[in-house]
Amino acid sequence: MATSPSDRDQEVEWIRRVQAGDREPFGRLVERHQRRVFSLVHHLVRRRDEVEDIAQEAFIKAFQAIRSYNFQSSFGTWLARITVNHCYDYLRRERASRVRYFWQMGEEGSKQMEALAERPAKERREGPDDRLAAKELVEKLLARAPVDDRVILTMKELEDLSVEEIAEILDLNVSTVKVRLHRARKRMLVDWKKWRSKGPATGSQT
């Protein structure tokens, strides 16, 4: 979430008060950042019945660790890092169910998938309809993606974070993020083609 200089100054004051032992301002920090946290958890975990609990657990972890926050990155970035790491832990324990509906996306979905996989590191300008279609497709594909791919593609394609923001959250350099994004998109295309080749009869089996 973008904040004005006055908002950032206010946020710094709240954080310093919490670090000094005053719990009350932490509620204001939660209110300011809860939309991004809930969105991240929703896209990463993809289980509605778990989203609220996992988001609350991420906030609890942030509260417990807030004395270690050193203001070198924005609070939003620091909180996103905690949230992503908590989701990593959850996904590695639970391994979300794989979904058998790739064959239902049709020819248009196939074209979108190939365009997504071939997207260069320097992003093209896209209209709102293109972005919406891409997001809907990515949400479906991420249901069965490996954890690392799901995390990095969620932040780029669903949360619209820049490569630089992703690098800061994941504590990676920008070049590494670009490489991982490219490889994740390629793997997603391979998986898509594999499922498409099975056809409706196979995809509908339980």
LOTILUM-545850 format. One line per 8 residues: number of its first residue (from 1); their letters; for each residue z, x, y of N, C-alpha, C. Coordinates in Angstrom, 3 decimals. Layout:
<nodes>
NUM = a = Z/X/Y/Z/X/Y/Z/X/Y  ...;
</nodes>
This chain:
<nodes>
1 = matspsdr = 0.000/0.833/-1.187/0.000/0.000/0.000/0.000/0.874/1.246  -0.946/0.624/2.168/-1.000/1.390/3.406/0.108/0.923/4.335  0.748/1.865/5.006/1.826/1.534/5.921/1.586/2.216/7.245  2.036/1.576/8.329/1.914/2.157/9.658/2.995/3.213/9.830  2.863/4.082/10.877/3.905/5.097/11.121/5.291/4.492/11.265  5.387/3.343/11.956/6.702/2.717/12.129/7.255/2.220/10.800  6.375/1.681/9.941/6.809/1.236/8.613/7.296/2.415/7.780  6.574/3.538/7.869/6.981/4.719/7.107/8.324/5.249/7.595;
9 = dqevewir = 8.521/5.242/8.908/9.803/5.692/9.454/10.936/4.802/8.954  10.679/3.504/8.940/11.686/2.564/8.453/11.966/2.803/6.978  10.908/3.064/6.219/11.071/3.313/4.789/11.884/4.576/4.538  11.621/5.608/5.310/12.397/6.846/5.185/13.874/6.567/5.437  14.151/5.758/6.448/15.550/5.413/6.749/16.189/4.686/5.573  15.477/3.724/4.984/16.008/2.996/3.830/16.293/3.944/2.673  15.350/4.830/2.409/15.517/5.760/1.283/16.727/6.654/1.497  16.871/7.177/2.699/18.013/8.059/2.977/19.335/7.308/2.838;
17 = rvqagdre = 19.348/6.055/3.214/20.567/5.254/3.057/20.892/5.043/1.578  19.859/4.762/0.779/20.086/4.590/-0.663/20.558/5.897/-1.280  19.950/6.997/-0.877/20.360/8.304/-1.395/21.803/8.627/-1.023  22.267/8.052/0.086/23.641/8.285/0.534/24.638/7.328/-0.111  24.127/6.389/-0.936/25.029/5.499/-1.658/24.987/4.044/-1.247  24.162/3.688/-0.263/24.040/2.302/0.184/22.949/1.617/-0.638  23.312/0.689/-1.496/22.344/0.066/-2.398/21.474/-0.984/-1.716  21.963/-1.569/-0.653/21.281/-2.719/-0.046/19.827/-2.450/0.341;
25 = pfgrlver = 19.492/-1.321/0.949/18.094/-1.101/1.344/17.127/-0.975/0.170  17.641/-0.724/-1.025/16.728/-0.591/-2.159/16.018/-1.912/-2.430  16.702/-3.021/-2.174/16.065/-4.323/-2.330/14.860/-4.477/-1.414  14.946/-3.901/-0.220/13.819/-3.956/0.711/12.661/-3.094/0.214  12.999/-1.967/-0.394/11.958/-1.119/-0.974/11.252/-1.839/-2.122  12.032/-2.555/-2.916/11.449/-3.332/-4.017/10.485/-4.379/-3.468  10.922/-5.104/-2.439/10.074/-6.139/-1.852/8.765/-5.556/-1.326  8.844/-4.382/-0.736/7.651/-3.772/-0.146/6.668/-3.297/-1.219;
33 = hqrrvfsl = 7.164/-2.843/-2.351/6.293/-2.200/-3.340/6.118/-2.998/-4.628  6.748/-4.151/-4.750/6.725/-4.842/-6.036/5.323/-5.323/-6.431  4.502/-5.659/-5.450/3.161/-6.136/-5.796/2.370/-5.056/-6.527  2.389/-3.825/-6.013/1.665/-2.732/-6.666/2.259/-2.425/-8.040  3.584/-2.412/-8.135/4.232/-2.108/-9.413/3.879/-3.166/-10.458  3.993/-4.439/-10.094/3.679/-5.505/-11.042/2.206/-5.459/-11.442  1.323/-5.137/-10.498/-0.100/-5.047/-10.805/-0.383/-3.914/-11.788  0.220/-2.759/-11.553/0.055/-1.632/-12.470/0.532/-1.993/-13.871;
41 = vhhlvrrr = 1.713/-2.567/-13.954/2.275/-2.921/-15.262/1.392/-3.955/-15.960  0.957/-4.949/-15.205/0.112/-5.996/-15.791/-1.163/-5.416/-16.389  -1.829/-4.546/-15.645/-3.091/-3.995/-16.120/-2.905/-2.996/-17.261  -1.791/-2.279/-17.254/-1.570/-1.275/-18.291/-1.038/-1.880/-19.580  -0.093/-2.779/-19.472/0.582/-3.329/-20.654/-0.177/-4.515/-21.230  -0.702/-5.383/-20.346/-1.532/-6.507/-20.763/-0.796/-7.503/-21.661  0.503/-7.612/-21.474/1.285/-8.633/-22.177/2.144/-9.338/-21.145  1.746/-10.556/-20.796/2.385/-11.262/-19.690/3.882/-11.444/-19.893;
49 = devediaq = 4.273/-11.651/-21.148/5.684/-11.892/-21.414/6.530/-10.640/-21.226  5.890/-9.479/-21.118/6.623/-8.221/-20.978/6.567/-7.653/-19.560  5.632/-8.127/-18.746/5.371/-7.503/-17.445/6.606/-7.459/-16.566  7.284/-8.578/-16.407/8.433/-8.615/-15.499/9.532/-7.661/-15.958  9.833/-7.667/-17.248/10.890/-6.785/-17.759/10.535/-5.317/-17.552  9.290/-4.958/-17.847/8.885/-3.560/-17.716/8.880/-3.131/-16.256  8.428/-4.009/-15.371/8.444/-3.692/-13.938/9.874/-3.500/-13.445  10.769/-4.373/-13.873/12.171/-4.243/-13.464/12.776/-2.948/-13.996;
57 = eafikafq = 12.416/-2.590/-15.213/12.911/-1.327/-15.780/12.401/-0.136/-14.977  11.162/-0.221/-14.503/10.606/0.859/-13.678/11.380/0.979/-12.369  11.719/-0.141/-11.763/12.507/-0.106/-10.528/13.903/0.460/-10.781  14.489/0.108/-11.914/15.809/0.657/-12.257/15.725/2.170/-12.407  14.681/2.647/-13.069/14.501/4.096/-13.213/14.340/4.760/-11.850  13.598/4.102/-10.968/13.409/4.653/-9.624/14.737/4.717/-8.876  15.543/3.676/-9.003/16.846/3.666/-8.338/17.727/4.792/-8.873  17.709/4.955/-10.182/18.541/5.997/-10.792/18.093/7.404/-10.403;
65 = airsynfq = 16.806/7.545/-10.101/16.258/8.874/-9.798/16.062/9.129/-8.311  16.438/8.178/-7.465/16.038/8.257/-6.062/16.632/9.458/-5.325  17.750/9.963/-5.785/18.322/11.152/-5.133/17.421/12.371/-5.312  16.560/12.333/-6.324/15.647/13.460/-6.549/14.366/13.336/-5.725  14.170/12.198/-5.074/12.966/12.020/-4.256/13.070/12.915/-3.027  12.060/13.769/-2.820/12.144/14.798/-1.774/11.175/14.595/-0.619  10.505/13.437/-0.564/9.624/13.077/0.557/8.348/13.916/0.614  8.044/14.691/-0.412/6.814/15.485/-0.400/5.583/14.615/-0.616;
73 = ssfgtwla = 5.725/13.542/-1.361/4.671/12.536/-1.499/5.201/11.236/-0.915  4.328/10.259/-0.746/4.806/8.968/-0.255/5.706/8.323/-1.308  6.600/7.457/-0.869/7.477/6.767/-1.810/6.649/5.922/-2.774  5.564/5.301/-2.257/4.706/4.490/-3.114/4.087/5.295/-4.243  3.661/6.513/-3.932/3.092/7.389/-4.959/4.147/7.795/-5.973  5.314/8.153/-5.489/6.429/8.539/-6.368/6.802/7.385/-7.286  6.869/6.174/-6.733/7.210/4.996/-7.522/6.109/4.681/-8.534  4.854/4.848/-8.131/3.742/4.619/-9.061/3.806/5.590/-10.229;
81 = ritvnhcy = 4.188/6.832/-9.954/4.306/7.830/-11.025/5.373/7.401/-12.030  6.511/6.930/-11.545/7.572/6.451/-12.434/7.082/5.253/-13.241  6.383/4.333/-12.582/5.880/3.138/-13.254/4.880/3.491/-14.346  3.936/4.362/-14.029/2.926/4.771/-15.010/3.576/5.475/-16.196  4.514/6.361/-15.930/5.196/7.068/-17.020/5.975/6.098/-17.906  6.594/5.092/-17.287/7.338/4.101/-18.067/6.375/3.287/-18.935  5.217/2.944/-18.383/4.215/2.218/-19.168/3.664/3.081/-20.299  3.485/4.365/-20.021/3.082/5.298/-21.081/4.059/5.200/-22.251;
89 = dylrrera = 5.342/5.283/-21.954/6.360/5.231/-23.005/6.258/3.928/-23.793  6.103/2.825/-23.070/6.010/1.521/-23.721/4.784/1.455/-24.639  3.638/1.874/-24.110/2.402/1.778/-24.881/2.424/2.659/-26.118  3.028/3.807/-25.991/3.102/4.703/-27.147/4.018/4.134/-28.222  5.017/3.356/-27.815/5.907/2.725/-28.799/5.257/1.501/-29.430  4.652/0.696/-28.609/4.211/-0.619/-29.065/2.757/-0.676/-29.527  1.890/0.146/-28.938/0.460/0.135/-29.273/-0.103/-1.282/-29.221  -0.560/-1.680/-28.064/-1.039/-3.048/-27.837/-2.130/-3.430/-28.834;
97 = srvryfwq = -2.167/-4.717/-29.155/-3.120/-5.230/-30.145/-4.558/-5.017/-29.687  -5.411/-4.736/-30.658/-6.827/-4.591/-30.351/-7.488/-5.967/-30.371  -8.447/-6.152/-29.475/-9.064/-7.460/-29.295/-10.515/-7.420/-29.762  -10.931/-8.433/-30.539/-12.275/-8.444/-31.121/-13.186/-9.410/-30.360  -13.552/-9.061/-29.117/-14.465/-9.962/-28.419/-15.556/-9.220/-27.663  -15.825/-7.981/-27.994/-16.866/-7.248/-27.291/-18.233/-7.911/-27.469  -18.506/-8.388/-28.678/-19.813/-8.975/-28.953/-20.070/-10.208/-28.106  -19.020/-10.839/-27.566/-19.172/-12.064/-26.794/-19.645/-11.801/-25.366;
105 = mgeegskq = -19.679/-10.559/-24.917/-19.986/-10.268/-23.520/-21.472/-10.377/-23.206  -22.327/-10.277/-24.212/-23.741/-10.488/-24.000/-24.453/-9.329/-23.337  -25.746/-9.553/-23.044/-26.600/-8.502/-22.494/-26.129/-8.057/-21.121  -25.679/-8.999/-20.283/-25.231/-8.635/-18.938/-24.022/-7.714/-19.005  -23.096/-8.010/-19.925/-21.943/-7.140/-20.100/-22.350/-5.757/-20.559  -23.373/-5.689/-21.413/-23.845/-4.394/-21.885/-24.390/-3.562/-20.737  -25.157/-4.181/-19.843/-25.700/-3.462/-18.690/-24.575/-2.954/-17.787  -23.560/-3.798/-17.571/-22.430/-3.400/-16.728/-21.682/-2.235/-17.357;
113 = mealaerp = -21.541/-2.281/-18.680/-20.814/-1.219/-19.364/-21.546/0.109/-19.219  -22.846/0.102/-19.389/-23.608/1.336/-19.272/-23.590/1.855/-17.837  -23.654/0.940/-16.865/-23.589/1.362/-15.462/-22.240/1.983/-15.152  -21.171/1.405/-15.704/-19.828/1.937/-15.489/-19.699/3.333/-16.092  -20.190/3.497/-17.301/-20.061/4.788/-17.976/-20.863/5.877/-17.280  -21.981/5.500/-16.666/-22.842/6.490/-16.025/-22.476/6.719/-14.564  -21.471/6.008/-14.044/-21.125/6.134/-12.631/-20.746/7.573/-12.316  -21.328/8.165/-11.282/-21.011/9.549/-10.931/-19.627/9.671/-10.345;
121 = akerregp = -19.149/10.904/-10.284/-17.817/11.139/-9.729/-17.739/10.669/-8.290  -18.820/10.866/-7.515/-18.860/10.359/-6.145/-19.290/8.907/-6.205  -18.368/7.995/-5.896/-18.595/6.571/-6.117/-19.694/6.021/-5.211  -20.512/5.129/-5.782/-21.504/4.428/-4.988/-20.837/3.285/-4.246  -21.493/2.837/-3.168/-21.046/1.627/-2.479/-21.471/0.423/-3.308  -20.564/-0.537/-3.489/-20.860/-1.718/-4.276/-20.427/-2.945/-3.505  -21.130/-4.045/-3.744/-20.744/-5.295/-3.134/-19.551/-5.894/-3.843  -18.895/-6.901/-3.222/-17.711/-7.517/-3.839/-18.001/-8.157/-5.185;
129 = ddrlaake = -19.204/-8.745/-5.347/-19.543/-9.361/-6.632/-19.662/-8.312/-7.730  -20.247/-7.161/-7.384/-20.372/-6.079/-8.358/-19.006/-5.568/-8.777  -18.111/-5.401/-7.798/-16.779/-4.890/-8.107/-16.018/-5.879/-8.984  -16.139/-7.168/-8.693/-15.439/-8.182/-9.482/-15.940/-8.181/-10.918  -17.256/-8.128/-11.089/-17.822/-8.117/-12.439/-17.370/-6.884/-13.204  -17.364/-5.736/-12.526/-16.935/-4.500/-13.182/-15.473/-4.583/-13.590  -14.633/-5.137/-12.717/-13.208/-5.243/-13.029/-12.976/-6.155/-14.228  -13.679/-7.274/-14.276/-13.507/-8.197/-15.397/-13.902/-7.530/-16.713;
137 = lvekllar = -14.983/-6.761/-16.668/-15.425/-6.072/-17.873/-14.428/-5.000/-18.291  -13.956/-4.221/-17.328/-13.000/-3.154/-17.638/-11.724/-3.730/-18.231  -11.238/-4.857/-17.695/-10.019/-5.469/-18.229/-10.180/-5.785/-19.715  -11.339/-6.270/-20.098/-11.580/-6.592/-21.508/-11.645/-5.324/-22.360  -12.341/-4.328/-21.849/-12.508/-3.099/-22.620/-11.209/-2.314/-22.758  -10.365/-2.381/-21.739/-9.121/-1.616/-21.775/-8.135/-2.143/-22.807  -8.371/-3.353/-23.306/-7.453/-3.927/-24.285/-7.324/-3.056/-25.534  -8.364/-2.273/-25.843/-8.318/-1.451/-27.048/-8.489/0.033/-26.763;
145 = apvddrvi = -8.471/0.418/-25.486/-8.682/1.826/-25.133/-7.458/2.671/-25.472  -7.646/3.973/-25.743/-6.508/4.880/-25.912/-5.632/4.872/-24.662  -4.368/5.188/-24.832/-3.412/5.096/-23.729/-3.854/5.916/-22.521  -4.246/7.167/-22.728/-4.628/8.021/-21.602/-5.820/7.445/-20.846  -6.799/6.929/-21.576/-7.966/6.332/-20.930/-7.572/5.069/-20.179  -6.718/4.269/-20.781/-6.304/3.023/-20.143/-5.612/3.296/-18.815  -4.758/4.292/-18.793/-4.007/4.598/-17.576/-4.934/5.039/-16.454  -5.798/6.000/-16.732/-6.617/6.559/-15.653/-7.688/5.574/-15.188;
153 = ltmkeled = -8.252/4.791/-16.114/-9.254/3.805/-15.724/-8.628/2.614/-15.014  -7.418/2.256/-15.392/-6.719/1.186/-14.691/-6.524/1.545/-13.229  -6.068/2.757/-12.980/-5.817/3.165/-11.600/-7.101/3.241/-10.781  -8.198/3.674/-11.416/-9.455/3.822/-10.669/-10.205/2.514/-10.537  -10.406/1.808/-11.645/-11.283/0.647/-11.647/-10.584/-0.660/-11.292  -9.302/-0.783/-11.611/-8.583/-2.034/-11.357/-7.677/-1.961/-10.140  -7.049/-0.813/-9.916/-6.168/-0.661/-8.761/-6.895/-0.071/-7.548  -8.127/0.354/-7.738/-8.949/0.895/-6.643/-8.319/2.104/-5.966;
161 = lsveeiae = -7.604/2.909/-6.722/-7.029/4.127/-6.154/-8.100/5.206/-6.062  -7.977/6.069/-5.077/-8.905/7.185/-4.951/-8.589/8.237/-6.010  -9.543/9.121/-6.239/-9.319/10.219/-7.178/-8.142/11.069/-6.717  -8.036/11.253/-5.408/-6.928/12.047/-4.864/-5.578/11.383/-5.122  -5.515/10.058/-4.971/-4.265/9.339/-5.233/-3.892/9.415/-6.711  -4.880/9.258/-7.573/-4.622/9.353/-9.012/-4.104/10.735/-9.370  -4.721/11.755/-8.786/-4.289/13.128/-9.054/-2.835/13.327/-8.659  -2.441/12.749/-7.526/-1.063/12.901/-7.068/-0.096/12.175/-7.992;
169 = ildlnvst = -0.457/10.969/-8.407/0.410/10.187/-9.285/0.576/10.858/-10.646  -0.518/11.370/-11.198/-0.482/11.976/-12.533/-0.143/13.458/-12.502  0.031/13.993/-11.300/0.345/15.420/-11.130/-0.747/16.294/-11.751  -1.991/15.971/-11.416/-3.154/16.721/-11.883/-3.978/17.151/-10.676  -4.874/18.113/-10.874/-5.778/18.427/-9.769/-6.958/17.459/-9.782  -7.646/17.373/-8.655/-8.716/16.392/-8.491/-9.839/16.611/-9.501  -10.189/17.853/-9.754/-11.265/18.145/-10.708/-10.930/17.634/-12.103  -9.678/17.792/-12.505/-9.254/17.311/-13.822/-9.354/15.798/-13.909;
177 = vkvrlhra = -8.949/15.113/-12.842/-9.046/13.653/-12.822/-10.501/13.211/-12.952  -11.395/13.864/-12.234/-12.814/13.508/-12.312/-13.353/13.698/-13.725  -12.979/14.782/-14.363/-13.429/15.042/-15.734/-12.875/13.984/-16.684  -11.585/13.663/-16.535/-10.973/12.671/-17.425/-11.598/11.293/-17.230  -11.892/10.937/-15.975/-12.546/9.658/-15.717/-13.918/9.615/-16.384  -14.672/10.665/-16.238/-16.007/10.722/-16.839/-15.917/10.588/-18.361  -15.011/11.323/-18.978/-14.876/11.276/-20.437/-14.373/9.917/-20.908  -13.453/9.324/-20.145/-12.928/8.009/-20.523/-14.030/6.961/-20.478;
185 = rkrmlvdw = -14.874/7.026/-19.449/-15.983/6.078/-19.358/-16.971/6.267/-20.502  -17.237/7.498/-20.865/-18.143/7.774/-21.972/-17.577/7.250/-23.289  -16.279/7.471/-23.507/-15.655/6.974/-24.745/-15.700/5.454/-24.791  -15.505/4.829/-23.636/-15.542/3.380/-23.582/-16.939/2.860/-23.934  -17.957/3.559/-23.468/-19.327/3.163/-23.792/-19.595/3.294/-25.287  -19.128/4.373/-25.894/-19.303/4.567/-27.337/-18.615/3.444/-28.105  -17.392/3.115/-27.701/-16.643/2.054/-28.376/-17.350/0.717/-28.208  -17.839/0.478/-26.992/-18.571/-0.759/-26.727/-19.782/-0.880/-27.652;
193 = kkwrskgp = -20.569/0.180/-27.754/-21.775/0.142/-28.579/-21.428/-0.042/-30.052  -20.326/0.563/-30.483/-19.904/0.419/-31.880/-19.580/-1.035/-32.199  -18.846/-1.673/-31.312/-18.487/-3.067/-31.538/-19.685/-3.992/-31.379  -20.578/-3.684/-30.441/-21.774/-4.499/-30.270/-22.637/-4.472/-31.531  -22.673/-3.327/-32.204/-23.526/-3.189/-33.385/-23.023/-4.020/-34.558  -21.748/-4.412/-34.524/-21.184/-5.194/-35.629/-21.613/-6.650/-35.562  -21.876/-7.152/-34.353/-22.367/-8.511/-34.206/-21.278/-9.553/-34.270  -21.596/-10.815/-33.928/-20.623/-11.901/-33.871/-19.898/-12.165/-35.167;
201 = atgsqt = -20.597/-12.039/-36.293/-19.958/-12.391/-37.564/-18.786/-11.484/-37.855  -19.011/-10.153/-37.642/-17.932/-9.205/-37.897/-16.841/-9.339/-36.867  -17.247/-9.500/-35.579/-16.264/-9.546/-34.501/-15.343/-10.723/-34.580  -15.753/-11.818/-35.252/-14.916/-13.008/-35.292/-13.981/-13.039/-36.476  -14.055/-12.032/-37.339/-13.192/-12.023/-38.511/-11.763/-11.708/-38.110  -10.806/-12.175/-38.892/-9.394/-11.867/-38.654/-8.904/-10.904/-39.704;
</nodes>
